[in-house]
């Protein structure tokens, strides 16, 4: 089978790494890919949003399956583009159609969906620039801290948590009237703050049945002790100790099943990953957000724990017989430590030479923001999040120790990583 993966980050390298292990995989392409994906397949210089160029490549290279990594092409309708084209419609796409991708593409849509189907989530209201005054009054009715979410996609930066009413009011004005996040903040969801510990739960679904993947905990803040600005993710851990059978049963009964049934009731055909961003509040799970793709950096700790043939599972999605497939997981822990560029998530420099990749051992390195220099062959930094170092361990502490040991070996100018991952789970 010839496969095309869309994307260029750590998630896509992880998917490529896993799919390359399948005996059914023939030719594997990644568009546009990075310096890591080229180790498992062939990089293609095509943008994830250039649907016409994607179409040409798919037809010219006899692609049998398209796997969509990031959310943007899903929200833009890449799956619909394939379904509506007679030359492409029989090629399966792993990723939801556009109206299903609204679960991530619009925070307001997602919250309304949860409300319709009695899925536990924080109370909320949505505002635009025309009812800004009402929004400020609603803030006054809440207790701090205040949670403001840009309705649309904002590259993971559209959620702001404010400690004071004054700051929250100013941020609301900046989002609605000053377009702080562009069109993404033309509407803003204000919601009740839920105090608890977060976790990420993933399923794959063919629209009818589903399989639950290993659970993960990611770390979004740049600073240790969960301080500083939000990032795309500074690392992840899988298993999550508090996600025992009883807690997972609550998640399945109260959240996963109602989500699948809700999509079916609304005639929304969903094929692909669903990422449930959850919070454990006093032993009960609540939904913070939906994502319509695999998480990143969670992919780098979750996918290595999947022992089953991932391509076989994807075929189950495509053929709508996922219920007949088995998913086997590695019972060991994994820890993925993200190495980032100095200055991230603010401004940072690219093009820094990466050294030490030939000296690591007992770990897997997934590339996120890297490229290979044409004239020297050196691997250079090419993004804020650069590399994820993933290790296995019989305990969480062992997995973390292995990853941190290798994280020290890899060097590039300005390298930074959090050294406190997992400490909140050891309390």
BAKE-973306 format. One record per atom (N, C-alpha, C, CB): x, y, z. Coordinates in pm, whole numbers, plus 50000, padded with zeros to 5 digits. Glycine has a CB too. Layout:
N
XYZ ...
//
This chain:
427
500844988150000 500005000050000 500885012550000 499055000050122 500545022149915 501245034849909 500495045049994 501385039849762 501205051650084 500575060150185 501165074250179 500765054250326 500295084250193 500725098050205 500265103550339 500185106650088 501215108650419 500915115250545 501085130250525 501845110050660 500095138050568 500215152550561 500715157850695 498855159050524 501725166650690 502235173050811 503745173150818 501685166250933 504265180350917 505725182050925 506255181851067 506125194950860 505435177551164 505865178351303 506195165051366 504815184851382 506295165351500 506605153251574 505535142651561 506805156551719 504285146751557 503185137351538 503345129651407 501835144651541 503655136951301 503775130551170 504985121351161 503855141151061 506095125251226 507255116251228 506895103451303 508475123051294 506155104951414 505755093251492 504845084151411 505055097451623 503885089751341 503005081751255 503805074751146 501925090651192 504725082051084 505545076050978 506415064751033 506425086750911 507015067051147 507855056851213 507055044151237 508415062151346 505825045551285 504995033951315 504485027151188 503825038051403 504035034851092 503485029050969 504555022150886 502805039850886 505795027150894 506895020850820 507155006550869 508175029250832 506705003450991 506894989951046 505864980050994 506824990451196 504824984650927 503754975750880 504214967950757 502484983750849 503994954750754 504324947050635 503464950750515 504184932150664 502354957650540 501474961850431 501934974950368 500054963450481 502844981950434 503294994850384 504324992850273 503895003450499 504074998850158 504984997650044 505805010550033 504194994949912 505195020849977 505865033849967 505175043650063 505835039249819 506005050650140 505505059950239 506025073950208 505915055650382 505095083350194 505445097150162 504915106250273 504865101350023 505655117150299 505245126850399 505355140750337 506125125750528 504265148550344 504235161850284 503885172350391 503225162450167 504795181950421 506125183050362 507205175250439 506515197550356 506905170650561 507875162750636 508975171150699 508495152650546 509955164250758 511095170850822 512315161650812 510785174350971 513375164950883 514615157150873 514475143250933 515765164350940 513455141251016 513235128051074 512375119150986 512595129351208 511345125050926 510445117050842 511165111250720 509265125450797 512225118150675 512945112950559 513715100050592 513905123550506 513825096950721 514475084350760 513515072550747 514985085250904 512215075350738 511215064750732 510465064350600 510235066150844 510565075050522 509855075850395 510465086650308 508365078550418 509665091650216 510115101850121 509365114750146 509925097149975 510095125650171 509465138650190 509025144550056 510435148250261 507905151650061 507325157649941 507105172449968 505975150649900 507695181549887 507585195849916 506225201549875 508675203449844 505175197349946 503815201949918 503185206650048 502965190649851 502515218150045 501845223550163 500615215050196 501435238250139 500335214050326 499165206350370 497855212750326 499175204750521 497885225450287 496675232550246 496545234050094 496635246250310 497515229050020 497465230049873 496785217549817 498905231749812 495465217549819 494705205549785 494935201149640 493235207949808 495095210649550 495295206949409 496635199749388 495225219549319 497675204749454 498975198049442 498955184449510 500095206749502 498215183449621 498065170549688 497365160749595 497265172049820 496325165449528 495595156949432 496525151849323 494425164849369 497315160749266 498235156649157 499205146149207 499005168949102 499765148249327 500735138749380 500075125249406 501365144049508 498895125349463 498175113049494 497925104949368 496835116149565 497495111449263 497175104349138 498445099649067 496365113249045 499455107949066 500695104448995 501465093249064 501585116748981 501275091649196 502055081949272 501205070349325 502735088849387 500005069049270 499135057749303 498985056049454 499685044949242 498645067249523 498465066849668 497175059349702 498435081249728 497265050349799 496115042149838 495445046849967 496545027849855 496105055750042 495515060850166 496165074150201 495685050750282 495325083750244 495815096750291 495575097550441 495105108450217 496625100750517 496535102250662 496845116850695 497515092350738 495875123550756 496015137950782 496485139950926 494665145350757 497675145750942 498225147951075 497655160051144 499705149351066 497815172251091 497395184351163 495915187751140 498255196051121 495425197151221 494015200651218 493635209851103 493635207151346 494575218351057 494215228650960 493605222950832 495435236950926 494245213250764 493625208150642 492295201050667 494575198650573 492095195550785 490815189350818 489725199850829 490915181250949 490025210750901 489065221650916 488805228350780 489565232051018 489825228550694 489665234350560 488945225050463 491025237850503 488755212250502 487935203350421 488665194050326 487025211250343 489875189350362 490615180350274 489845167250249 491995177250333 489165162150351 488425149550333 487255151850236 487905144250470 486555162950251 485455166250160 485965167850017 484735179150207 487145173950003 487755175849871 487945162449801 489105183249884 488395152449876 488555139049818 487205132949784 489325129949916 486245133849874 484935127749851 484215133949732 484075129049975 484455146749707 483745153849602 484445153249466 483565168049641 485585146049461 486345144949336 486265130549288 487835149449356 485785128449166 485555114749117 486845106849106 484865115148982 487995113549088 489265106549078 489825102749216 490275115049004 489335109349321 489895107349454 488945100449551 490305120549511 487665100049520 486665096349620 486815082349676 485305097749561 487475073449602 487645059749651 488925057949731 487635050149536 489705068549746 490935067849827 490595071649970 492045077349769 490765062350065 490375065450204 491225076450265 490465053050290 490545084950342 491195095850415 491005093150565 490625109950375 492115092650638 492045090950784 492045104850845 493235082250839 490875109250884 490645122750935 489225126750899 491685132950878 488535134150987 487115136950967 486825146950856 486535141851093 485565146650809 485095156450714 484965170050782 483755152150652 484735180450701 484805194150751 483825196950863 484565203750639 482555192650850 481605196050956 481905188551085 480175193050911 482535176751075 482975169651196 484195176351257 483285154951163 485065181851172 486275188651221 485935201551296 487205191851105 484685205951288 484275217651365 484355215151515 482845221651328 484445202551557 484645199751699 485925206251750 484695184651723 486905207651662 488115214951697 488145228851636 489345207251654 487545230151519 487605242851445 486805253951507 487135240751307 485825250551594 485025260751661 484765256451805 483695263151585 485325264051899 485095260952041 483605262152075 485925270452131 482925271952013 481515273752038 480715261651989 481015286651969 481015256751869 480355244751816 480555233051911 480885241251675 481775231151957 482085219752044 481315220752175 483595219052071 481275232752235 480575234252363 479075232152345 480855248152422 478525237252236 477095235152209 476805220352187 476645243352087 477695213452117 477555199052094 477535191652227 478705193752004 478465194952315 478515188352446 477245191152525 479745192952525 476755203352516 475535206852588 474345198952536 475265221952577 474255197552403 473135190152343 473125175552387 473205190852191 474305169752409 474395155452434 474795152252578 475375149152339 474625162152666 474825160152810 476205154552843 473755150752864 477205159852775 478595155852800 479185165752900 479425155552666 479745160853011 480195169953117 481305179353072 480665161953237 481085192353091 482055202553056 481785214853142 481995206052904 482675224453139 482495236653218 481355244853160 483795244953221 480625252053248 479585261253201 480245272453120 478765267053320 479485278253026 480105287552931 479065296752869 480855279852821 479555307352806 478785315552712 479725320752605 478055327352785 479175323752488 479975328352375 479585342652340 479785319052253 480605350752307 480385364852279 481125369152154 480815373352397 480605380052090 481305386351978 481425401252006 480555383851843 481975408651910 482255422851937 480975430851959 483055428951821 479845425751908 478585433051923 477985431852063 477585427951821 478385421552137 477885420552274 479025419652375 476965408252289 480065427652347 481235428152434 480845432052577 482265438152379 479925441652590 479525446052724 478905434452802 478535457852714 478095426452735 477505414652801 478595404952844 476505407652707 479625403752761 480735394952794 481445399352921 481725394552680 481655412352934 482305417653055 481415415453177 482625432653039 480105417253160 479175414553271 479185399853310 477755418753234 479325391053210 479385376753239 480655373453318 479335368353109 481755379753282 482995377953357 482795381653504 484135386353296 482035392453527 481805397153664 481005386953745 481065410553663 480255378353676 479435368353746 480245356053785 478275364153660 481475355053734 482305343353759 483325346153870 483025339053631 483835335553927 484945336554020 486265334553946 484805326354135 487335341553985 488625339553917 489195325753950 489635350553958 490095320753867 490575326653742 489535325653629 491875319853698 489765333553524 488835334653413 489445328053289 488485349553384 488635320353218 489105313053101 488465318952976 488775297853112 489315323752883 488845329352756 489435321052643 489255344352742 488585316852550 489035308452439 488605314552305 488475294152452 489585317052219 489255320952081 488455309652017 490535324151998 487395313151947 486515302951891 487205294351786 485295309451830 488025300551702 488645293251591 490055288451622 488685301851469 490715283151519 492075277951534 493055289351554 492465269451412 493905288051655 494885298551685 496235292451717 494405307351802 496565281551649 497875275051662 498215271751807 498965283851604 497195267651882 497425263552020 497615275052118 498605254852026 497435287452071 497695299152158 496425306952191 498695308352091 495275301552157 494035309152169 493325308052301 493125304852065 493935301452400 493325300352533 494095308952631 493295285452581 493385317852700 494015326952795 493335325152930 493935341752746 494135323453034 493625322353170 494115334453249 494085308953238 493175342153302 493495354553372 493145353553520 492765366453308 494005359353604 493785358753748 492885369853799 495095359353820 492795380853724 491995392353771 490925395953669 492915404553798 489855401953718 488755406253632 489235416953534 487595411653716 490085426053580 490595436753494 491365430953375 491485446353574 492255421553404 493025415553295 492125407753201 494115406353351 491165400453256 490255392753171 489445401953081 489305384253258 488985413153135 488205422753055 489045428652944 487655433953144 490295431952975 491195437452873 491505427252765 492505442352937 491705414652805 491975404152706 490755401752617 492375391152777 489575402052676 488365400252596 488245411152491 487125400152686 488515423552531 488485434752435 489535432752325 488735448252508 490745428552365 491815426552267 491455415652167 493135423052337 490805405252215 490435394152127 489305398052033 490035381952210 488285404752085 487095407652004 487225420251920 485905408952093 487765430851976 487795443551903 489115446151833 487505454851996 490215440551886 491525442851826 492025430751747 492525446451932 491185420351737 491525408251660 492875402651701 491525411151509 493045400751831 494325395751883 494745382751816 494235393752033 493775374251786 494065361651717 493435361251578 493545349751801 493305372951518 492715373751384 491265369151384 493525365251286 490855362851276 489475358151264 489145347751371 489235352251127 490165340951422 489925330551522 489245336051647 491245323851562 489475348751678 488845354551797 487735364451762 489905361551882 487075362451647 485895370451617 484745366551710 485475368551469 484825354351763 483965349951873 484855344551984 482925339051826 484435346552108 485215341852223 484295334252317 485895353852298 484735322652357 484025314752457 484615318052595 484125299352426 483765322152687 484175324152826 483595312552905 483685338152883 484445305652981 483925294353055 484425294053198 484305281452985 483695286853278 484035284653418 485385277553427 482935276553489 486205281653521 487495275053543 487275262453627 488495284653614 487795251253578 487715238753650 489095235553709 487225227153558 489125233353838 490395230653905 490595215653917 490435237354046 491685210653862 491965196353866 493225193353789 490795188353809 493415180753753 494605176753677 494155171553541 495415165853754 494885175653439 494475172653302 495025159253255 494935183753208 494355153653155 494865141853084 494305141952944 494495128753158 494935134252855 494535133352716 494115119052686 495675137852622 492905117552633 492375104452596 492105104552446 491075100952676 492485093652381 492365092852235 491595080452194 493755092752169 490785082052090 490175070452026 490395071451876 488665069352059 490295060051809 490105059851665 488705054451641 491205051251590 488025059551540 486665055251513 486405054651363 485675064651580 485535045251326 485095044351186 483705050551170 485075029751139 483235057251274 481915063451271 480875055551346 481465065351131 481175042951371 480255034351446 480925028751570 479745022951357 481985021151548 482735015551661 483985024051686 483115000751634 484655021051797 485865028551831 486805019751911 485515041451910 488075023851913 489085017451996 489755028352079 490125009651909 489915025752208 490585035352297 492075032752294 490045034352442 492855043252271 494325042352266 494885044952406 494905052652164 496175042552426 496785045752556 496555060352595 498275042752552 496385062552724 496115075852779 497435083052805 495275074852910 497425096352794 498645104052816 498365116452899 499285107952682 499435122052952 499395134953021 500435143752955 499665133453177 500005155452906 500975164352844 501195176752931 500515168452703 502225184252896 502645195852974 502755207852880 503995193253048 501845217552897 501735228452799 502555240752834 500305232352785 502765243452962 503455255852999 504955254752974 503195259153147 505555265952941 506975266152909 507835264153035 507345279252841 507355268853149 508185268853269 507895257453364 508015281753342 508905253953441 508735243253540 507735247353647 510095239653604 507045237353701 505955240353793 504735245553722 506405250253895 504635242753591 503525247553508 503365262653518 502215240653550 504435269653489 504425284253489 504755289453350 505435289853593 504475302253329 504835308453202 503785306253094 506155303253155 504185309352971 503265309152858 502905294852816 503885316552740 501725293752754 501335281052694 502175278352569 499835280952660 502455265752545 503185261652426 502355251052353 504605256052461 502895245752245 502265234452179 502415221652256 502825232752041 503235221952361 503435210152445 504915207652469 502805197752382 505295206252595 506695204452634 507055189952664 507005213052753 506125180952639 506405166852661 505145159752707 507515165052763 505245146452716 504075138552756 504525125452820 503165135852635 503605119752896 503835107152966 502645098052946 504095109653117 502905085252930 501845075152920 502355062552991 501445072152769 501695056753080 500405057253144 500215070053223 500225045253234 498945071753270 498615082153366 498125075153492 497545092253309 498895075753602 498585067453719 497165068453772 499505071053828 496565080553771 495235081753829 494125076953734 494975096153868 494465074253608 493465069653512 493305054553523 493865073653367 492775050253637 492575035953661 491295031353592 492525032853813 490935018553610 489775012953541 488495020453575 489614998153575 488295023653701 487075030553740 486965044153673 487015032153891 488085051553671 488065064853608 487865063653457 489365072453639 488525054053394 488375052053250 486945047653216 489385041753199 486315039853303 484915035953280 484015048353281 484445025853388 484285057853371 483515070353373 483705078053242 483935079053494 484955078553194 485245085653069 484485079252953 486765085653041 484535066052947 483875059252836 482355061152839 484205044352838 481755059552956 480295060252966 479765074452956 479845054053095 480485084053015 479965097653021 480395106452904 480385104153149 481525102652840 482115111652739 482285105052603 483475116652788 482975093652597 483275087652467 481995082752399 484255076052483 481225074552467 480005069252405 479015080252367 479325059452500 478735090052455 477835100752414 478345109052296 477585109852530 479675110352285 480235117652170 479985110152041 481745119952189 480265097152039 480035089151919 478545088851884 480565074751938 477705086651984 476265086351960 475745099951915 475515081852086 476295110651972 475895124151933 476215127051788 476555134252022 477405123051745 477785124951604 476845117251512 479245120251580 476495105051551 475585096951469 474185103251463 475495082751526 473705108051578 472385114351582 472325126651493 472035118151724 473445133751483 473475145951402 473925143251259 474405156051466 473985130151224 474365125951088 475715131551045 473305130350988 476645131951141 478015136251112 478885123851103 478545146251221 479305120550982 480135108550962 481565111651003 480075103750814 482075104151098 483395107051153 484305095051136 483295110951302 485445097251068 486455086851051 487825092551088 486465081450906 488435087051192 489765091851230 489945091951380 490005105651174 490845100751424 491145102351566 490165112251630 492605107051586 489805109751754 489215120151839 490075121051964 487705116951874 490485133151993 491315136252109 490415143352210 492585145152069 490265137352327 489495143352434 490465149652534 488575132852504 490495162852538 491275169752640 490415170552765 491715183952593 490795163352870 489955161752988 490615167353112 489625147053009 489795169353214 490315173053345 489635164253450 490085188153375 490425159853543 489925151853655 489635161253770 490965140753697 488345163753791 487915172653899 487205164354004 486985184153845 487865162554116 487305155054229 486865141054187 486115162654288 487675134654103 487385120954063 486405119453950 486895113554178 485995130553890 485055130153777 485655137053655 483725136853815 485485130953536 486075136753415 485165147253349 486395125853316 485775158253306 485085168653230 485885171353102 484915181753315 485175175052996 485855178152870 486275192752869 484925175152750 487555195052846 488065208552825 487945212252677 489535209752873 488315202652592 488275205252447 488315192152371 489455214252404 487835192852248 488025182252151 489125186452053 486695179152075 489935176952011 490765178651892 490395167551796 492305178451927 490565170151667 490095160551566 491265153351498 489255167751460 492365152351572 493565145651521 494345140351641 494445155251434 495375132951615 496215128151724 496915140051788 497255117651673 497155139251918 497825150251987 499315150551956 497605149052136 499905161951985 501345163851974 501735173352087 501775169551830 502425168852191 503395157952193 502885144352244 504525161952277 501575142652261 501095129852312 501395118352217 499615130552339 501345120952086 501625110351989 502955103552016 501615115851847 503945111652060 505295106352079 505415097152200 506255117752094 504425097252289 504435087552399 503355076852382 504235094652532 502285079952310 501165070652293 501425060352183 499885078252263 501795065052064 501925056051949 503005045451971 502235064051824 504155048652033 505125037952059 504585026652147 506345043852124 503545029452226 502965018952310 501965010052235 502275025352429 501605013752112 500685005552034 501474994451966 499915014051928 501224982052005 501954970651948 501284965551820 502044959352050 500014968351803 499284963851683 499794971051559 497774966251700 499474965451443 499794971551315 498874983551296 499634961251197 499424995651299 498615007751290 497925008751154 499475020151313 498585004151049 497975004650917 496744995450911 498995000650809 496804984050978 495654975150984 494484981951055 496024961951057 494764989351161 493724996851230 493145007751140 494275002951359 494015014651067 493525024950974 492655018950864 494715032450912 493005006950819 492155000450720 490794996950780 492834987750667 490774993850909 489504991550977 488635003950978 489754986851120 489275015650993 488535028250985 487985030150843 489435040251024 488845028250745 488465030450605 487325021150562 489665028550514 487425008550603 486444998550560 485264997050655 487114985150545 485265005150761 484185005150860 483984991550925 482895009650797 485104984550948 485034971951023 486024972151140 485344959950929 486154984051200 487104985751310 486774976551428 487125000351356 485484973351441 485084964651553 485724950851545 483584963151556 486164946951425 486784933751406 488294933851434 486544928951265 488844945551459 490284946851480 490614946151629 490804960051420 491814941451657 492294941051794 493404951451812 492814926851831 493404957851926 494484967251955 495234962352079 493924981751977 496534959952061 497384954952168 498364965952207 498144941952125 498534967952337 499414978752382 500524973352472 498624989352456 501634980552470 502774977652556 502454982852696 504094984052501 502614974452796 502254978352932 503304987053000 502004966153015 504454988852936 505474997452994 505055012252985 506814995252924 505725020453065 505535034853059 506385040852947 505895041353194 505935052152894 506755060152802 506785074552851 506205059252655 507905081152823 508055095452854 508695102352735 508895097552984 508055112752686 508575120552574 508925134552623 507535121152457 510195138152611 510695151252654 510925159852531 512005149852738 510315171552526 510445180252410 511605189952429 509145187952385 512515189952332 513615199652328 513185211152238 514955193052277 513255223452290 512745234852215 513825245352196 511545240952288 513555254352102 514485265252071 514415276152178 514175271251934 515555282152209 515595293152304 514685304452260 517025298252321 513855309452353 512905320152321 511505315252295 513375327652203 511345302352259 510025296752234 509215297052364 510135282352180 507895300152363 507015301652248 506975315752191 505645297552285 507875324352234 508005337452172 508915336452049 508575347752274 509625347052019 510505347051901 511735338451927 510915361351864 512205331751826 513375322951838 514075322351703 512975308651886 515325318151705 516095316851582 516065302451532 517555321351603 516125301051401 516205287851338 517605285751283 515145286551225 517835273951231 519095271051162 520245267351252 519475282651082 519975263451377 521045259451469 521385244551447 520615261851618 522675241651437 523115227951413 522825219051534 524625227651379 522265207251506 521945197551611 523035186951614 520545191151588 523585184551732 524645174551749 524215164151853 525975181351792 524865152551847 524655142251948 523635131651913 524255148552073 522965133051798 521945123151761 522555109351738 521205127751636 523845108951707 524525096151684 525025089951816 525705098051588 524845096851928 525375091952055 524285087052151 526165102852122 523025088952115 521935084852204 521755069752200 520625091952167 521125064252305 520825049952304 519625047252396 522065041552350 518955036252368 517785031952445 516685042552446 518195028752588 516505049252333 515415058952321 515075060552173 515785072652385 513975067252147 513565070652010 513505085852003 512175064151971 514085091651900 514005106151882 513065109151766 515405112351857 512005116551796 511055120851693 511315135551661 509585118651740 511475138351532 511765151951488 510465159951476 512515151851353 510505172351523 509355181151513 509685193051423 508925186151654 510605201751467 511005213151385 512455211851342 510805226251460 512695203751239 514075201651190 514095201751037 514645188251243 515275204150982 515475202550838 516925198450815 515135215650760 517185192250701 518545188350666 519145198750573 518565174350601 520335203550608 521025213450526 521525206950399 522185219950605 521195212750286 521495206450157 522975204150133 520945214950046 523795214350159 525205213450120 526065205650218 525765227150104 525625204650345 526455197650445 525835184650495 526705206750561 524525183350482 523855171750539 523595173150687 524675159450515 523995184450747 523735186650889 522235188150916 524495199250938 521805183851032 520415185751073 520345198551155 519875173451153 519415207451115 519295220551176 517935222251241 519525231551072 517875231251339 516585234651398 515765242451295 516775242951529 514445240151296 513585246851198 512215249851257 513435238251073 512165251651389 510905254551456 511115256951603 509915243251435 510015259951672 510095262051816 510295249151892 508855269051865 509465239451862 509645226151919 510475218151822 508265219051948 511615213151866 512615207851774 512615192651772 514005212851813 512765186251887 512875171651896 512115166652018 514365167351903 511565154552007 510985147752122 511795135152148 509465144252099 512275133752271 513075122152310 512165112852390 514345126452394 511905101052335 510955091552396 511675079052442 509845087852296 511355074752566 511945062652621 510875054252690 513075066052720 511135041152696 510295031952771 510905029752909 510155018452695 510055025353001 510525021453133 509485013053203 510875033853217 509915004253290 508954996253366 508185004653466 509684984953439 508745016253500 508055026053584 508135039553514 508675026753728 507285048753557 507335062253501 508685068653528 506195070953559 509195066553649 510485072453685 511605067253595 510815069353831 511565054453562 512605048753476 512505054353335 512485033453472 511275055553283 511095061253149 511605075553144 509625060753107 511275083453246 511735097253251 513255098053261 511105104553369 513835089653345 515295089653362 515995086753230 515715079353468 515485077053155 516075073553026 515985085152927 515395061252968 514815091652923 514645102852830 515495114752868 513185106952824 515565117852997 516375129253039 517865126853016 516125132353187 518305114553033 519725111453007 520075114252861 520025096753043 519205110452771 519465112652629 519235127152587 518595103552545 518295133852655 518055147952626 519295156352653 516885153252708 520085152352751 521315159552784 522375157652676 521865154852918 522345146152610 523385142952510 523195151152383 523345127952476 521935153452344 521645161152223 521865175952252 520185158652173 522555182752161 522845196952183 522525205252059 524315198852222 522095217452083 522025228051982 521945241152057 520785226051883 522385251751993 522435264852057 521045269052103 523025275351961 520935272452232 519665277152287 518735266152334 518965285252185 519185253652331 518325242452370 517745244352509 519105229352365 516435241552520 515765242352649 514775230852661 515035255952667 514615225552780 513565215752807 513205216152954 514015201452765 511975212752982 511525212153122 512095199853189 509985212153131 512515201653315 513145190653389 512235185253500 514455195353449 510945189253497 510055185253606 508875176853558 509535197453678 508945171453437 507825163653387 507575151553477 508085159153244 506315148953501 505935137353582 505905139853732 506855126253555 506495150853777 506565153053923 505175154853983 507425165353954 504245160553906 502885162353957 502145149253972 502115171553866 502615138953903 501975125753911 502575117054020 502085118653778 503675121754079 504355113954183 503935118154322 505855115254169 503105128654329 502675133954460 501745124054529 501975147754443 
//
